[in-house]
């Protein structure tokens, strides 16, 4: 009977429930006083938590962050140029709900990239799709996509993410083609998604 249940849970892709059921069976005495509904609720809760964690892991992998920034580890020294109140305001996400863009400026090495990655990770934990690019890398991908015919697909992918992080903007002069490509991204996202 147990083998059949495990097979069915596997067929239904309910690995969280399968794991939780195994735990309940190994520690039978902990669960013996619980009703069927209570035990089922624990199984379902475990499945939902696992699915949410897999989603977050997938979104983080797709984001391709350069740095392991975490909002909880931000350094608020005055030399950084931002305060806890400013970060709290950004984390509330009103700028996202109004499809506004965010521009982080400051001297080299002050933590702009770390902050951008930390904000991106925070919003991934809220279930949003985020994509991180160094601007030079994105422009090179766009050039290659134009050459091989996958440019419309790349633009569509860029327009699927709620937050597009463009790092190292202004580090180098852009040629006419790069400026045109960048303008196309900004124009198609404007008023719909945040960059």
N, C-alpha and C positions, 0 to 999 in steps of 0.2 A: 504493500500500500504506500509506504513512505517513498519508495523508489518511483512509483507512478506519479505521485504528487510533485516530486522534484523534477521529473521529466516534463510535466505539464507547466510548471513554473518556468523552466528553461525555454520551452516552446513559446511561451507568452512573453519572454524577455523580462521576467520579473525577478531579476537577480537579487535585488534588495530584499524582497519577500523571502526568497529561497534562503538567503543568508540569515535573516531574522528567525525563520522557522527552525533552522538548524540550531541556532543559539537557544531558542526556547526548548528544543528537545534535549539539548545537552544539559540545560539547567532546569529541568522539569519541575523541581520542587519550588523554584521561585515563581512559577506561573500557575501552579495547580489551583490556587484559590481564585484565579481570575475567570471571568465568564468568557464564553466563546467570542462575544462581541468585543470585549476588552483585548483579548489576544489578537483578534483580527485587526483591530484598530492599531495595535503596535506593529503588526506586519505591514500594514498599509503605510503607516507613518515612516517606517524604515525605508520602504520602497521610494516614497516621495522625497525623502532626504537624499537618498543615493542618486536619484534622477537629477535633482537640483545641483548636486555636487558635480555630476558628470557634465551637465550643461555649462556650469561655471568653468570647469577644466577645459572644455571644448572652446568656449569663447576666449579664454585666456590664450590658448594655443593659437587660435586664429588671429588674435590681436597682434602677435609678434612683437611684444614689448622688448625694447632694448635693455631696459633697466628693471630691476625687481622693486620698483617703488611701491610703498604702502602708505596710505594716509596716516595710519597709526604711528608711523615712524618718522613723520616730518619734523624737521628741525626749525623751531620758531625763533631762532636768534634774530635780533634786529637787523643784522647784516644781510639776512635773506630777503627782506623787503616785503614780507607778508605776515599776516597775523592769524591767530586761531579764529577770530571772528570772520575774516575774509574767507578762510577755508570752509568754515561752517556754512557760510552763505553759498559758496560754490557747490557744496555737497547737497544742499537742499534741492538743487537741480532746476531752479526756475529758469535759468538761462537755456536749459535744454527744452523745457516745455514751451518756451517762446522761440525755439529754433535760432537762438543767438549763438554767435561764435565767441571764442575765448582767445585772447592774445596774451601770452606770457612773455614779458620782456625783462631784460636784465643783463648784467655783465656775464661774460663767459665763466662757467664754473659755479654760478650762484645756485644752481639746482632746478633750472627750468625743466629740463628733460625728466628729472626724477619726479618733479611735481606733476608733470603731464602724465607720466606712467602711473603714478599713484592715483590720480583722479580717474584715469581709464580703468584701472583695476577695481576701484570703488564702484564705478557704475556697472562694470561687468557683474559684480556681486548683486546688483539690483536687477540683473537680467538683461542688460542692454548689450548690443553688439558694438564693439569698439575695434578700430584698426589703427595701428601705429606705423608710421613711415618716417624715415629720414627723407626730406624733400628730394634730395639728389637721387635716392633709390627709387622713389615713386616716379620721378620724371624719366628715369632710365627705363623702368618697367613700361611706362606709357609709350616711349619711343619704340621699344621692342614689340609691343602689342600692335602698334600701327603698322610695323613692318610685316608681322605674321598674320594680320587680319583679326586678332582677338581684342582689338581696342574697344568695340562696343561692349563686349563681355566684361572687360576690366572696369569700364565706367559704370556698368550695372552693379558690379560687386561693390564699388566704392559708394554707390548710392543706396546700398542695402544697410550700411552700418549707421547706427545712431550717432556715433562720435568718431570722426576722422581726425587723428592726431598727426599733424605735420611738423616734424622736428627739424631743427637747424635751418630754418627759413632765413634767407638773407645772408647766408654764409658765402655764397658765390653769385656772380652775375648770371642771369638767365638769358639764353638766346631767344629769338622770336618764337620758335617752335615750342620751347619749354614754357614761355610766358602764355602762349595760346592754350597749351594743355592745362596749365594751372588755372587759368581763367575759366576753362570749361568745367573743371571740377568745382570751383567756387560757385560759378553761376548755377550749375545744376543742383547744388546742395542748398543754395541761398533760399531762406524762408521755409525750408522743409526739414533740414537736418543741421546739426551743429558740427562745426569744425574747430 
